[in-house]
Amino acid sequence: MKALTRKHGCSFLALSLALGLTLGQGTAQAAPDMVVVAYGGAGQKAQDVALFQPFSKADGSKLIQSEYNGEMARIKVMVDTGNVDWDVVQIEGPDLMRGCDEGMYEPLDWKALGRAEQLIPDAAQPCGSAVLVWSVAIAYDRSKLAKAPTSWADFWDVKQFPGKRGLRKRAVYNLEFALMADGVKVEDVYKVLATPEGVDRAFAKLSELKPYIQWWEAGAQPGQWLAAGDVVMTSTYSGRIAVAAQAGAPLAVVWPGSLYGMDYWAIIKGSKHVDQAKRFIAFANTPEAQVNYVKQIPYGPTNTLAAAKLDPALAQWVPTSEQNLKGALAMDVGFWVDHGEELEERFNAWASK
C-alpha cells in the first residue's frame, strides 16, 4: 500500500480561503442515518443503483444521499466545531492528502477492511479508499483517420496526421503528455518533471504543437469537436468517449500513455456512523459491487478482480482493465499538490502569448 505523500504546502484552511471556498447555506441538521456525499449527476445515480441501495439492503441500515462540489472548507469547519453533519464524502486525491495531513478524516484499518491486496496501486490510502478511476487519453474518429495514432508522439506528428489537436487548457496532464511525446518513458515522467530542466523541456515540446492546438475547458467539448471534424484527435476523459461510442459514434481511445487518477471515499472525523461507514467502504470495494457500478457508467473499477470480471465489450472502455493499464501513467498527486500553483501560473502566461 503506497500512501499519498507531500513534501510541503500551506494549511488546508488557508488554501480553502485562498480558493474562495465558503460555507453553503442551510447546513442540514445531524441526521439519524448515515449521510453519503458525492458529486451528483450520472455518477451518483450509478452509485445509488450499484452501491447505496444494495449496501442498505445487505447491511440492514439506512443512508441519506447528498451532493456537493468539493467544498472542503465546509468539511473543515464541521471537524473544527464538532458539528459533523456528513459521514462519508467522495473527494479528489489532493483533497484527501491535505485533509489526512490535517486530521480531517478517520484513519482506515486495512487489515480490518480487507481486500487491500485486490486494489490497484494507490487505491488503499491511510484515510481513503478509491471510488473510481478516471482517465485522460487520446481519442480520435475512426471514420476520419486512415491510420490510427498510437502514442503522444503521433499526437505531436502534424506531418503524418495534419490538422488541429484538442488539449485541455491546463498545465496538469499536458506537461506529462509533452514529455511522453518527447520520448520520456512513462516510469520516468515525474522524475523528469520534478527538475527545472524537465519543466522547460515539457513547455518547449508544447510550443512545437501550439499553432495546432484548440483548447478545451469543458469535458463535453472533445467529443463534440471530434464529431464535428474540428480536430483530428484530442485529449479527453475516456468515459465521455465510451458513452458516445456505446451510442454508436465511431470514436476510439488510445490507451498507451493515458493518465489516470482516482476519487476517494473518506470518513469525516467525528462522524457518528463510523462503523457503518467502514462497512459501506468494504462493500464498495467488493468485485461484485464494482462490476455493477461499471455497468451503470464506464468509470474504472479499483478492484482488479472486478476488472477481470467485466464483459470484454465493456472492459475495453475502463482504465483499470489489464490491457488498458499497460503503458498508462498514474497521476502523481503529491507532485501537483507541491507544484501545481506555480506550473499553472507559468502555463497561463505561456498560453496567453
PyMOL commands that set and color helices and strands:
alter all, ss='L'
color gray80, all
select helices_A, chain A and resi 12-18+41-59+72-81+93-101+110-113+116-118+152-156+174-181+186-193+196-212+221-228+238-246+274-284+287-296+304-309+312-315+322-325+333-351
alter helices_A, ss='H'
color red, helices_A
select strands_A, chain A and resi 34-38+63-67+88-92+129-141+165-168+213-216+233-237+251-267+329-330
alter strands_A, ss='S'
color yellow, strands_A
deselect
rebuild
show_as cartoon
